[in-house]
């Protein structure tokens, strides 16, 4: 085990050296913005027009004071367990317009659950020619759909990992393009429950926006050699056990010692002892005895 850990440390340092050559281009700052209350933007092709307002990202709509004023009639995502709020005379002062406060809620200044659009014109660096170009959204909330000019790139709706889109086929280094992001924070296909801490209003969770890193990344030429470089290094220093390499979609180098797994920029290296067959199926792993 000690020899394996030393081997992994060497591979880890080696991969960091290779991947450290990648570059990023921050998209933080002013974005065009528009609320889509009727969810008409896709039908009306809002990705093909200039949006009416502006917003600074990263940030959320409540933080930037976008959305609706909070009233006693606001339709919350979370459950208001004490219904006496609506009729108890003592609570009347908290139901007054402009002074609304909810029991057990961190009451925001603005509230909105629905679709909003974010748009920015950018020029891809000219020296990124031949690179794999990604749009990295560290923490959008919840569902995102991305267009470059009029080309739809895709949709993602994870609440636990960044949304990453491959823009390579839709952009030209050295030339400007328009990136449009549709964000929808309604509970839809993935329903974690209205009182889940990831979205409930008790923790001010159900906001629309994008926080964390928002950037373009060039990951092409360097990433192509990462897996092979790691394999060669691992074979050269690893103890005499059987290794199996499979492709995954992980982010960043990780080592999971209890499972004997080494995850390097989307490549999983599985240490299998001779008495085992190790398989990896998407986000799950299985060890089966021979």
N, C-alpha and C positions, 0 to 999 in steps of 0.2 A: 504493500500500500504506500509506503514511504517513497519508493522508487516511482510509483505512478504519480504521486503528487508533485514530485520534482519534475517529471516529464511534462505534466500539465502546465506547471509554472513556466517552463521553457517555451512551450507552444504558445501560451498566453502572451508572453512578452514579445515573441516573434510576430504574432498576428497584430498586436498593437502597433508594431513598427510598420507593418505593411499597410494597415488600414488608416494609420495616422496621416496618410497622404491625401485623404479625401477633403473636399472643401464644402462649405455651406454659404448660403446667401440669405440673410435675414429678411423676412417680409413684415417685420414689426413696423407699426406706424399707422398712417392714415389709410383707411380702406373706404371705398364707396359702400353704401349700406341701404337696405330697404326692407321694411316689414311686409310680409305677405300674409295678411290676415285671412284672405279667402283661399289661400293655397292655389292661386291662379298662375304663379310664375312659370311653371314648367309648360303649361299650355300656351301661355303668352310669350314664351322664350325670353325670359328676363336675362338669361345669359348672353343674349345678343343685343342688349341695350345698356345704356349707362344708368346706374341706380341713382335715386334722387338725393339721398342723404349721405352722411359720412360718420365713421366711427373709428376710434383708435384701437387696434389690436396689438398684443393679446388683451383680452378682457371679455366680460360678460355684459349682456344687455342691462341688467339691474345696476351693475357697477358704473356703466356709462350713462345711466338714467334714460335708457330706451325702453319703451313699452307702455303699459297702462298704469294709471294711478291705482293704488291699492284702496279698495273700499270694502264695506261689509258684504258686498255682493260678489267679490272676486271668487272665481272658480279655482280653488286650490287643487294641487295634485295630491297632497297628503290629507289625511282624515282629521277633521276637527272633532275630537272625541267629546268635548264638553259643549253640547248643543245649547246650553243655557246662555252662552255668549250672545245669542241672537235675541233673547227676551229678558234676561236678568237685568233689572233696573241698575244694579251696581255696575254692570258692564256698558251701560249706555254711553258713558263718556269715551269709551274706546271704539264706539261705532260711528263717531262723528267724522264727516268728510274731512280729510286732511290730517286727522289725528288717530287714524285707525291703528290699533294694536291687537294682535291675536294671542290668546293664551297658548303657551308652549311653542309658539312660532317665533323665529327670528324674522320679524316682518321687514321685507325689503321696501325700498322707496318706490320701485317699479316692479311690475309683474308681467310676464308674457309666456304663454305656452303655445307654440305654433311654429310657423316657418319664417325664417328671416334669411336674407341674401347678403353676401359679402363679396366684394369685387375689387381687384387691384390690377393695374397695368404694370408689367415688369419687363425688363430686358434680360434675357439669359446671357451670362458672361460669354464672350466670344471664345475664350480659351477652354470652354467646356465641350467643344466639338468632339464627338466620338464617345462622350461619357454617357452613362445611364443617369438620367436626371429624375429626381424624386421630389415630390411635395410632401413635407413632413409636418403634420398637425399633432402636436403633443397631447392636447386634451380638449377635443371638441365635445360639445354636449347637445344632442346625442348623435343624431344621424347626419352624415354629410354626403353630399353629392357634388362632384367637381366637374367643371368644364374648363377647357382651354380654348379660347375664342368660342366657336360653336360646336366643338367636339366634346361629347360627354366621355369622361375618363372612367367613371364608376361611382359606386356608392358603398359606404361602410357605416356600421352602426355599433361598434364596440364601445363599451363603457370602461374597459379595463386596460386597453393598450392604445398607443398612438394610431392615428389614421395616416397611412402612407400610400401615396398614389404615384405610379410610374408615368411621368409625362414625356418620356423620351420621344415617342412617335408623334407627339403633338406640338413640340416646340423646336425652334431653330436657334442655336446659339448665335448671339450677336444681333438678333432681331427681337422687337417687342412683341408681347402677347398679352392677352387679357385672361386672368384667372378668376373664375367665378365659383363661389362655394355656397351651396344651399344648406342651411342648418335647420333641422327639425327636432325640437325637444318634446314633442308629444309622445305619449306611451303608445307604441305601435306593435310591430312584429315581435320585438323582444320586450316582454312585459315582466319587469323585475318586481312588480307590485307597487301600488301607489305610496306605501309607507316604507319602502326600501330607503336606506340612508343615502343611496347614490342619487336619488331624485326627489325625496320628500321635502316638503316645505318646512318641516320641523327643523331641518338643518340647512335651510335656504338652498336646497339642492337642485331644484328643477329650473335651471337657467339656460338661456340660449346664448351661445357664443363659442369662442375658441380661446383657451388660455394656454400658458406655457410657450414652448418654442413653436414658431411658425416660420418655416424656412424651406428654401430649395437646397437640395443636396446633390452633388455629383458623386456617383457611386459606381461608375461603369468600369473603366479600365482596371482599376485597382481591385475591385471586388471579384473580377473574373479570376484573379490569381490567388485569392485568399484561401479557398478550400484546398487547392493543390499544394500551396505553400505549407499550410497547417498539416496536411497529410504527410508530406515528406519529412517535416520536422518531427511529427508524432512517431512515425515509423523508426526514425533514427534514434530516438531517445526512450521510447516506451518499453516497458517490461514485456517478456514473451507471453503475451496473452492475445487472444483474437480480438481484432477491432473491426467494427462495421461502421461505415459512414453513410448517412442518409440526408437528404435535403429537407430542411424545414423552413419556417418563415420567422424565426426568432430574431430579436433585436439585441445586439451587443454581446460581448463575450460573457459567458456564465459557466460556473462549474457546479454541478449538483452531486456532491460526493456520495450521498447515500444511495444514489441510483447508478453511480459510475458513469455519469453523462458529462460531456464537455460540449457546450454550445458556443460556437464561434461565428458571430455575424451571420446567422441563418444556416449554419452547417452543424449538424449534430454528430459528435464522435462518441460511440457507445463502446464502453469497455465490457466485453463479455468473457466471463470465465469459461473454461473449456466445458464445464458441465451444463452450460446454459445456451439457449438460443435467444438472442435479444432482438426484439422488433420495435419499431416506432411508427405509430399510426397517428399522424397529425398531432394534436395537442396531448394525446394520451401515450403512455409507454406501457409495454408489457414484457415481462420476463417469463419464458416458458422452459421448463426442464426438458432436456432431451430424453 
